[in-house]
Amino acid sequence: MPYREIARAWEAFHQDGVASSIVRPAVLASWQRSREHAITADRPAAPLVSEAELHRRRQRNTRLIAAARPAMDEARHLLSDARSMLILADPGGTILETEGDVRAVDTGQEVKLQRGGLWCEAEIGTNAIGTALASGRPVQIHASEHFCAPVQRWTCAAAPVRHPLDGEVIGAVDISGSTDTFNPQNLAHAVALAHQIEAVLGRRMEMEHEQVLRHFLSKRSLWLTEEILAFGRSGALIYSTDRALREVARRNGAFLSDGRLAALRDIAPDDWPARVAALLPGASIEIVREDGEEIGGVVVLHAARRPKSVTREGSREAEPFPFEAIIGECAVMQEAKAKARRMAESGLPILLEGETGVGKEVFARAIHGARAPSGPFVPLNCGGLPRDLIASELFGYEKGAFTGADASGKQGKVEAADGGLLCLDEIGEMPLELQSYLLRVLEDGVVYRVGGHTGRRVNLRLVSMTNRDLSGEVAAGRFRKDLFYRIAALRLRIPPLRERGDDILLLVDHLGHAAAARAGVAPPRFTEAARQALLAYGWPGNVRELRNVVEMLLAMGGAGGLIDAGDLPAEIREGAAPVAGATDLKAVEEAAIRAAVEACGGNLSRAARRLGIARSTLYMRLAALEAADAARRR
C-alpha cells in the first residue's frame, strides 16, 4: 500500500479538501464524515467518559462483555509479546475492555485508547473502531489513514459484532498496535473474533429462549383462554399465535415490529410491566428470570378475543385484520397499502389483481376490517369448486332443489355476506353461464336461491381477486364485459415478491417466527449467504412459496438452527426461478405452474397445494399449457 502517497493525500485533504483516488473509498468516506463532524487534524486524543458513565455502559453491555471474555483471555497470552492489544467497544464506540501486550496497553493511554475512551468517528475521526461501527463493515486503518495526526502512530483492524437474531451492530472488536506492527492478517483475525463472540451470544440466547419456553409451557394451563406472546431479553419474539399477533396489532400497531416487541427493546426489565400496561390495555406481563437475571417474559392478552356477532346459518363476524399487519416496507407495497386504504373507505367494488400467492386475500381482509362495524368476511374460491356446485355455494338452494340437497335448504355465500364483505377469489374461473346471475345480484341487491322463487335482499361489499388478465378474458369472450365493469369499479395490483426487494427478508423473519411459534420452538436463523440467495431468487410462487420454504427449512433444520445457502432448495441455490423480472402475467403463471409441478415430482395434488389452487383448476391450466405447446410445435 503506498503509505507515503496516502500521507500526502491526507495533507491535501486537510488543506483544501482534495480527495485523492489513491485513498481507499472506505477511508475517504470516513474522512469526509470526520470533516462533517468538525474534527480537527490536531485533536490530541479521544475523550474519556466519566467513571460513573463507564460503569453504566458496562452494565448495559454485560452480555457482550461476557461473550467476549474467552477472546479477551486468549488475547492476553497471544498478544503478550506482539506489541498489540485487543479492544472491545460498545455500539457507540466506548471502549469497554482491553487486553494484550502491556506495552501497547500503556502506550494506548496517551491517546485514550483505554477503558472509557470514546472512539466513534464523531469524537476522534477516522479510526478502525469508529469506522467499522459507522460503516457496519470490517476495516483496517493504518498510519496516515487515521484522520487525527496524533493517532497516526497506530495501526488498527476492527470488525463489528452483530446481534445473532436481527444482525444489528451491538459492538466492535479491534486489534491495535504501533504502525511497525502492521499485519494484514489482523483484519481476518478481528473478523474471526467477532464471529466467535456472535456465536457465544447466539448459544446463550438459544438457552435463554428455551428457558422462557419451558416456563411458558409449565404454566400454559393457567392461560388456556388467553392469547400469549413469549419473548426474550430485548423483546425478541419467541412464541405467539397468529391470533395473538393480530390482537396486538389491533390494540397497538407499533408495539410489535420485525419480530420484536419493539416497545420493550431498549428499556430495563423493571419497566416492562408499566410499559405493557400503558401500551396494551388489558394485558399483563410475567417476567422470567434465571439465576436472578431477567431473560424474558410472557405477555398475556386478557380478554383478547372480542365478541363476534352470529349471523344466519351460524356464520360469525370475522375479526378485523389491520393494514398495519401486512408485512412490507418497500415503496411499491407502501403505495399498494395506501391505495387499498382509500379504496376501502369508498365502499365501491374492488378488483385485486396479482400473481398466485402474492397475498391478495390478506389485502381483502384488511379492506374488510377498515370499516366499523365490518360485518362478516365471507370468502369463496370460484376456481376451487366443480362447476355444478358453484351456484349452490354462491346463491344457496331451497329444500329439494336437487338430489342430495339438505332437507331445510341452505344459505349461500351471498346471503352469509349480508352486512359484510363477499370475497370472490379466482373470479376469472367463474363459469360464463353463472356470471349473469352474479351480475343481477350485484345490480339489484336481491339473491334467489337455486330452486327458489323468493328473493332475499342483501347489502354487501364486494372484493374480487384474480391472477388472470380479465381485460384479455373479456376481449376473448370468456368473461362478461358488463360484469367486469361492475366488479372492477376500483382496481389494485398487488406486486409480486420479486419486485419487493428487502421485503423478502422481512417476510423470512416474520414467517420463521410465526412457524416457530406455532411449533413452540426457537425460530430459524439464516446466514448472510442464505439471505442473499433468498433475495436473488425470483419466487414464482410468491409469498405462498416463501412460506412453504421457510416452514420446510424449520422442519428440516430444527429449532433455532442456523440455515446456510447449502440448506436451501436446489432451485433457490441455483437462482433457478425463470420468472425474475417478468412482466407478462400469463408467462409468470405458466412458469409458476411448471416450476411447481417439477418441484413436486409430477404429483399434481401436491403441486396444486403448493400453488394454492384447486386440483381441478390445475388440470385445466395444464391442459391449456399442453395445447399451447402443441400449437407452438406446429
C-alpha positions, 0 to 999 in steps of 0.5 A: 500500500503506498503509505507515503502517497496516502500521507500526502493525500491526507495533507491535501485533504486537510488543506483544501479538501482534495480527495485523492483516488489513491485513498481507499473509498472506505477511508475517504468516506470516513474522512469526509464524515470526520470533516462533517463532524468538525474534527480537527487534524490536531485533536490530541486524543479521544475523550474519556467518559466519566467513571460513573458513565463507564460503569453504566455502559458496562452494565448495559453491555454485560452480555457482550462483555461476557461473550467476549471474555474467552477472546479477551483471555486468549488475547492476553497470552497471544498478544503478550509479546506482539506489541498489540492489544485487543479492544472491545467497544460498545455500539457507540464506540466506548471502549469497554475492555482491553487486553494484550501486550502491556506495552501497547496497553500503556502506550494506548493511554496517551491517546485514550485508547483505554477503558472509557475512551470514546472512539466513534468517528464523531469524537476522534475521526477516522479510526478502525473502531469508529469506522467499522461501527459507522460503516457496519463493515470490517476495516483496517486503518493504518498510519496516515489513514487515521484522520487525527495526526496524533493517532497516526502512530497506530495501526488498527483492524476492527470488525463489528459484532452483530446481534445473532437474531436481527444482525444489528451492530451491538459492538466492535472488536479491534486489534491495535498496535504501533504502525511497525506492527502492521499485519494484514492478517489482523483484519481476518483475525478481528473478523474471526473474533467477532464471529466467535463472540456472535456465536457465544451470544447466539448459544446463550440466547438459544438457552435463554429462549428455551428457558422462557419456553419451558416456563411458558409451557409449565404454566400454559394451563393457567392461560388456556383462554388467553392469547400469549406472546413469549419473548426474550431479553430485548423483546425478541419474539419467541412464541405467539399465535397468529391470533395473538399477533393480530390482537396486538396489532389491533390494540397497538400497531407499533408495539410489535415490529420485525419480530420484536416487541419493539416497545420493550427493546431498549428499556430495563426489565423493571419497566416492562410491566408499566410499559405493557400496561400503558401500551396494551390495555388489558394485558399483563406481563410475567417476567422470567428470570434465571439465576436472578437475571431477567431473560424474558417474559410472557405477555398475556392478552386478557380478554383478547378475543372480542365478541363476534356477532352470529349471523344466519346459518351460524356464520360469525363476524370475522375479526378485523385484520389491520393494514398495519399487519401486512408485512412490507416496507418497500415503496411499491407495497407502501403505495399498494397499502395506501391505495387499498386504504382509500379504496376501502373507505369508498365502499365501491367494488374492488378488483385485486389483481396479482400473481398466485400467492402474492397475498391478495386475500390478506389485502381483502381482509384488511379492506374488510376490517377498515370499516366499523362495524365490518360485518362478516368476511365471507370468502369463496374460491370460484376456481376451487369448486366443480362447476355444478356446485358453484351456484349452490355455494354462491346463491344457496338452494331451497329444500329439494332443489336437487338430489342430495340437497339438505332437507331445510335448504341452505344459505349461500355465500351471498346471503352469509355476506349480508352486512359484510364483505363477499370475497370472490377469489379466482373470479376469472374461473367463474363459469360464463353461464353463472356470471349473469346471475352474479351480475343481477345480484350485484345490480339489484341487491336481491339473491334467489336461491337455486330452486327458489322463487323468493328473493332475499335482499342483501347489502354487501361489499364486494372484493374480487381477486384474480391472477388472470388478465380479465381485460384479455378474458373479456376481449376473448369472450370468456368473461362478461364485459358488463360484469367486469365493469361492475366488479372492477369499479376500483382496481389494485395490483398487488406486486409480486415478491420479486419486485419487493426487494428487502421485503423478502427478508422481512417476510423470512423473519416474520414467517420463521417466527410465526412457524416457530411459534406455532411449533413452540420452538426457537425460530430459524436463523439464516446466514448472510449467504442464505439471505442473499440467495433468498433475495436473488431468487425470483419466487414464482410462487410468491409469498405462498412459496416463501412460506412453504420454504421457510416452514420446510427449512424449520422442519428440516433444520430444527429449532433455532438452527442456523440455515446456510445457502447449502440448506436451501432448495436446489432451485433457490441455490441455483437462482433457478426461478425463470420468472425474475423480472417478468412482466407478462402475467400469463408467462409468470403463471405458466412458469409458476405452474411448471416450476411447481409441478417439477418441484413436486415430482409430477404429483399434481395434488401436491403441486396444486397445494403448493400453488394454492389452487384447486386440483381441478383448476390445475388440470385445466391450466395444464391442459391449456399449457399442453395445447399451447405447446402443441400449437407452438410445435406446429 
